[in-house]
Amino acid sequence: MKFSTALTISSIASVAIAAPRGDHHSDVHFDKRGMVTVTQYVNENGAVIIPGAGASASETSSVAVATATLAGASTASSKTTTTLSPSASTGVSSSSSSSGDYSGDLTGSSTGSKFEDGTIACSSFPSGSGVISLDWLGLSGWSSIQDSDGNSVTSCEDGSYCSYACQAGMSKTQWPSSQPDSGASLGGLVCKDGYLFRTNTDTDYLCGWGEGTASASNSNSNGGIALCRTDYPGSEAMVVPTWLESGSSSKQISVVNEETYYQWEGKQTSAQYYVNNAGVSVEDGCIWGSSGSDVGNWAPLVLGAGSADGITYLSLIPNPNNEDATSANFNVKIVATDGSTVSGDCSFENGEFSTDGGCTVSVTSGSAEFQFY
């Protein structure tokens, strides 16, 4: 494996490192946080640069990605498309309950069945083909439900946007091109005349595989670790689970292609995972937490993952909601897999980052792994 130290993350005065604010919680449902995760690139001098679509790997290999949150603006986001690899084997089924298995039904690069508009009632949940049910949220399996203005509601009914979670390594493919003027994000299927319809008809599948360039493993003796991805576009609550059993095989991290994935007001976005302490279950950790709880949006650490111009960027990011990073009962480092090339060094050990303010690596060939220990 090869390493380079050319990467840097800088703090930018106009933005804050990615994490929802803790004061936007509702006892009934998830409220919008008025903040949104976007991606900016900075050079080693701290200047913000956005590599063009034609930038070469050599031009971008020394560029770090800083995932940050910007205050929601008042304009609607631009039209979005997705070229996530479609999730061919099992069908999309209608169900109102789940086995509670978060691993999903797809393996390798299998895709599942095409989703057929207007065939599944809004009162049912379309599990299968990568879609997993989040029963502990009390939303009939959905990750969030919103009205057309982005406000949270509690049931998938006519006019609602019903967001869903995909298994580890996959991302939902559905969100409307027309987004609220408030800067809130909408994601998922739309309920019309009692049935579910796609909001992005450019793809027939509800889940798509990421770039396949990152994974996560856990050898921590304190127990399993719940990685909780934000439901984005959607409520932005950290409820989409990847469960790392201690000592078990690694799980894929979804590395989204930022050039074709959801864009917020024309700005690229990446995948964000909140890391709960080892021993905290998915049901207890993949929620909107409360102050001082060390779970959900108060978890000790955030992971970032995205890809642009053929380069994968992986980050360990402080959670500003949790100022006491020493509360973490785990360590983690980003390591190149055999035969891969990773630029930069990034770790979180004994409550401290290898670089002040978080760190990022770029994967220029092959893949890398978040190794928890």
C-alpha positions in Angstrom: 0.0 0.0 0.0 1.1 3.6 -0.6 0.6 6.7 1.5 1.1 10.4 0.9 0.9 13.2 3.4 -0.3 15.9 0.9 -3.8 16.0 2.3 -5.1 18.7 4.6 -8.5 19.6 6.1 -9.0 23.2 7.0 -11.8 24.9 8.9 -13.6 27.4 6.8 -15.0 30.5 8.6 -18.3 30.5 6.9 -19.2 26.8 7.5 -19.3 24.4 10.4 -18.2 20.7 10.4 -21.1 18.4 9.6 -23.5 17.6 12.3 -27.2 18.5 13.0 -27.9 20.8 15.9 -29.3 19.1 18.9 -32.2 21.6 19.5 -34.3 20.6 16.6 -35.8 17.4 18.1 -39.5 16.7 18.5 -41.0 14.1 20.8 -43.4 13.1 18.0 -41.3 13.2 14.9 -38.0 14.4 13.5 -37.9 18.1 12.8 -35.8 19.6 10.0 -32.5 20.9 11.3 -32.2 23.9 9.0 -28.7 22.8 8.1 -27.5 20.6 5.3 -24.5 18.5 4.6 -22.5 19.6 1.5 -19.1 19.0 0.2 -16.3 21.4 -0.4 -12.7 20.8 -1.6 -9.8 22.7 -0.1 -6.1 22.7 -1.1 -3.4 22.4 1.5 -3.4 26.2 1.8 -7.0 26.2 2.8 -8.4 27.7 -0.3 -11.8 26.3 -1.5 -11.6 24.7 -4.9 -14.2 22.7 -6.8 -12.4 20.4 -9.3 -14.2 20.4 -12.7 -15.7 17.3 -14.2 -12.6 16.9 -16.4 -10.0 17.2 -13.7 -7.5 14.4 -13.7 -6.6 12.1 -10.9 -3.2 13.8 -10.6 -4.9 17.2 -10.2 -7.2 16.0 -7.4 -5.1 13.4 -5.6 -3.6 16.1 -3.3 -7.0 17.7 -2.6 -8.8 17.0 0.7 -12.6 17.0 1.0 -14.1 18.9 3.9 -17.7 17.9 4.6 -19.5 20.8 6.1 -22.9 22.2 6.9 -24.3 25.3 5.4 -27.4 27.2 6.6 -30.4 26.4 4.4 -31.1 29.1 1.8 -34.3 30.2 0.3 -33.9 28.9 -3.3 -34.9 25.5 -4.6 -32.2 23.0 -5.5 -31.3 22.2 -9.1 -32.6 19.2 -11.0 -30.9 16.1 -9.8 -30.2 12.7 -11.4 -28.5 9.6 -10.1 -26.3 7.0 -11.7 -25.9 4.8 -8.7 -25.5 1.2 -9.8 -29.0 -0.3 -9.6 -29.5 -2.7 -6.9 -31.0 -9.1 -10.4 -32.6 -11.5 -8.1 -35.3 -10.9 -5.5 -38.5 -8.9 -5.8 -39.9 -5.9 -4.1 -42.5 -7.0 -1.7 -45.2 -5.2 0.2 -45.2 -5.7 4.0 -46.2 -3.8 7.1 -43.7 -5.5 9.4 -40.1 -6.6 9.3 -37.9 -9.4 10.7 -35.6 -6.7 12.2 -32.7 -7.7 10.0 -30.7 -4.7 8.8 -28.3 -6.6 6.5 -30.7 -6.6 3.6 -31.4 -9.2 1.0 -28.8 -8.4 -1.7 -25.2 -9.6 -2.1 -22.4 -8.6 -4.3 -23.6 -6.3 -7.1 -27.1 -7.9 -7.4 -29.9 -5.5 -8.1 -33.2 -6.9 -7.1 -36.4 -6.3 -8.9 -37.6 -3.1 -10.6 -40.1 -1.0 -8.7 -43.5 -0.7 -10.4 -45.3 2.6 -9.8 -48.9 2.4 -8.5 -48.8 -1.2 -7.4 -48.0 -0.9 -3.7 -50.4 0.8 -1.3 -49.1 3.7 0.7 -50.2 1.8 3.8 -47.6 -0.9 3.1 -43.8 -0.8 3.1 -41.9 -1.9 0.0 -39.2 -4.1 1.7 -36.8 -6.1 -0.4 -34.4 -5.4 -3.2 -32.1 -3.6 -0.8 -34.8 -1.7 1.1 -34.8 -2.4 4.8 -37.5 -1.5 7.4 -36.8 0.7 10.3 -39.5 -0.6 12.7 -38.1 1.1 15.9 -38.9 4.6 14.6 -42.7 4.0 14.7 -43.2 5.1 11.1 -44.3 1.7 9.7 -40.8 1.0 8.4 -40.1 4.4 6.7 -37.0 6.4 7.6 -39.0 9.6 7.5 -42.3 11.0 6.1 -42.7 14.6 4.9 -45.2 16.8 3.3 -44.4 18.8 0.2 -42.9 21.6 2.2 -40.5 19.3 4.0 -42.3 19.2 7.3 -42.3 15.9 9.2 -45.6 13.9 9.3 -46.3 10.6 10.9 -48.1 8.5 8.2 -47.5 7.9 4.5 -50.7 9.4 2.9 -51.6 11.2 -0.3 -49.2 14.0 -1.0 -46.5 12.7 1.4 -42.9 11.9 0.5 -42.1 8.6 2.2 -38.3 8.1 2.6 -36.7 4.7 3.1 -33.4 3.1 4.1 -31.2 0.8 2.0 -28.9 -1.9 3.2 -25.2 -1.3 3.9 -23.3 -0.1 0.9 -26.4 1.1 -0.9 -28.2 4.4 -1.2 -31.8 5.3 -2.0 -32.2 6.5 -5.6 -35.5 8.4 -5.1 -35.9 12.1 -4.6 -37.9 14.8 -6.5 -36.0 17.2 -8.8 -38.2 20.0 -7.5 -37.3 20.7 -3.9 -38.9 23.2 -1.3 -37.9 26.8 -1.5 -37.1 26.7 2.2 -33.9 24.8 1.6 -35.4 21.6 3.2 -34.7 18.4 1.3 -37.3 15.8 0.2 -36.5 12.2 -0.5 -38.2 8.9 -1.1 -41.4 7.8 -2.9 -44.5 9.9 -3.2 -48.0 8.8 -2.2 -50.6 9.5 -4.9 -54.2 8.3 -4.8 -53.3 5.7 -2.1 -50.3 4.2 -4.0 -46.6 4.7 -4.1 -44.8 6.2 -7.1 -41.2 7.0 -7.9 -40.0 10.5 -7.6 -37.0 9.8 -9.9 -38.1 7.9 -13.0 -34.6 7.8 -14.4 -34.1 4.6 -12.5 -36.3 1.6 -11.9 -34.6 0.5 -8.7 -35.1 1.9 -5.2 -31.5 1.3 -4.0 -28.2 1.6 -5.8 -24.7 0.5 -4.9 -22.0 3.0 -4.2 -18.5 3.0 -5.6 -17.4 0.0 -3.6 -14.3 1.7 -2.5 -14.8 1.7 1.3 -15.7 -0.7 4.1 -15.8 -0.9 7.9 -14.8 -3.6 10.3 -14.9 -3.9 14.1 -12.5 -5.7 16.5 -13.5 -3.7 19.5 -14.0 -5.9 22.6 -16.8 -3.6 24.0 -19.3 -5.0 21.5 -20.9 -4.1 18.2 -20.9 -0.6 16.7 -23.9 1.1 15.1 -23.1 3.4 12.3 -26.1 5.6 11.6 -26.3 7.4 8.3 -28.3 10.5 7.8 -31.6 10.2 6.0 -30.7 12.6 3.2 -32.3 13.9 1.2 -35.2 13.6 3.7 -35.4 14.3 7.4 -31.6 14.3 7.8 -32.1 12.3 11.0 -29.3 9.7 11.6 -31.4 6.6 11.4 -30.1 4.5 8.5 -28.1 1.6 10.1 -24.9 -0.3 9.3 -24.3 -2.7 12.2 -20.7 -3.8 12.8 -20.7 -6.9 14.9 -17.5 -7.3 16.9 -15.1 -9.8 15.2 -17.4 -10.4 12.2 -16.7 -9.7 8.5 -16.6 -6.1 7.2 -19.6 -4.2 5.9 -19.6 -1.8 2.9 -19.7 1.9 3.4 -21.8 3.7 0.8 -19.5 5.9 -1.2 -21.7 8.1 -3.3 -20.7 9.6 -6.6 -21.0 13.3 -5.7 -21.3 14.4 -9.3 -24.5 12.5 -9.9 -25.9 12.1 -6.4 -28.3 14.5 -4.7 -27.2 18.1 -4.8 -28.5 20.8 -2.4 -28.9 24.1 -4.3 -26.3 23.0 -6.8 -23.8 21.9 -4.2 -22.5 18.3 -4.0 -23.3 16.2 -1.0 -21.7 13.1 0.5 -22.8 10.3 2.8 -22.5 10.9 6.6 -22.5 8.3 9.3 -22.8 9.0 13.1 -20.7 6.5 15.1 -22.2 5.3 18.4 -20.1 3.9 21.2 -19.4 0.1 21.0 -22.2 -1.8 22.7 -25.0 0.6 21.7 -27.7 -1.2 19.7 -29.1 0.0 16.4 -32.4 0.7 18.0 -30.9 2.8 20.8 -28.3 4.5 18.6 -29.9 5.2 15.2 -32.3 7.8 16.5 -32.5 11.5 17.1 -30.8 11.7 20.5 -31.0 14.0 23.4 -28.4 16.3 24.9 -25.7 14.4 26.8 -27.0 11.0 25.6 -23.9 10.2 23.5 -26.2 8.5 20.9 -27.6 9.5 17.5 -26.8 13.1 16.7 -24.9 13.3 20.0 -22.6 10.4 19.1 -18.8 10.9 19.6 -17.8 10.8 15.9 -19.0 11.3 12.3 -17.7 9.5 9.2 -17.8 11.0 5.7 -17.7 9.2 2.4 -17.9 10.4 -1.2 -16.3 10.2 -4.6 -15.5 12.8 -7.3 -13.5 12.6 -10.5 -12.6 9.0 -9.7 -11.2 9.8 -6.3 -12.8 8.5 -3.1 -12.6 10.8 -0.1 -13.1 9.3 3.4 -13.2 11.4 6.6 -13.3 11.2 10.3 -15.1 14.3 11.6 -15.7 15.8 15.0 -19.3 16.0 16.2 -19.8 19.6 17.5 -22.8 18.4 19.5 -20.5 16.2 21.5 -17.5 18.3 22.7 -16.2 15.4 24.9 -14.7 13.1 22.3 -13.0 11.2 25.1 -16.4 9.7 25.8 -15.8 7.3 22.9 -15.0 3.8 23.9 -13.5 2.9 20.5 -10.6 3.9 18.3 -10.7 3.9 14.5 -8.2 4.4 11.6 -8.6 4.4 7.8 -6.3 1.8 6.2 -5.6 0.9 2.6 -6.6 -2.6 1.6 -4.0 -4.8 0.0 -2.8 -3.4 -3.4 -4.6 -0.1 -2.9 -3.2 3.4 -2.9 -4.4 5.8 -0.2 -3.1 9.4 0.2 -3.0 10.8 3.7 -3.2 9.5 7.2 -6.3 9.6 9.3 -7.2 8.1 12.7 -9.1 8.8 15.9 -7.5 7.3 19.0 -8.1 7.9 22.7 -10.5 10.7 21.9 -8.0 12.6 19.6 -7.8 12.9 15.8 -4.5 12.5 14.0 -5.1 16.0 12.7 -6.8 18.8 14.7 -10.4 19.3 13.5 -10.7 15.9 11.8 -8.9 14.3 9.0 -9.4 13.0 5.4 -7.7 10.5 3.1 -8.1 10.1 -0.7 -8.3 6.6 -2.3 -6.8 6.9 -5.7 -6.9 3.2 -6.5 -8.5 0.2 -4.9 -10.3 0.7 -1.6 -9.8 1.5 2.1 -11.3 0.3 5.4 -12.5 2.1 8.5 -11.0 -0.2 11.1 -12.6 0.1 14.6 -10.6 -1.4 17.5 
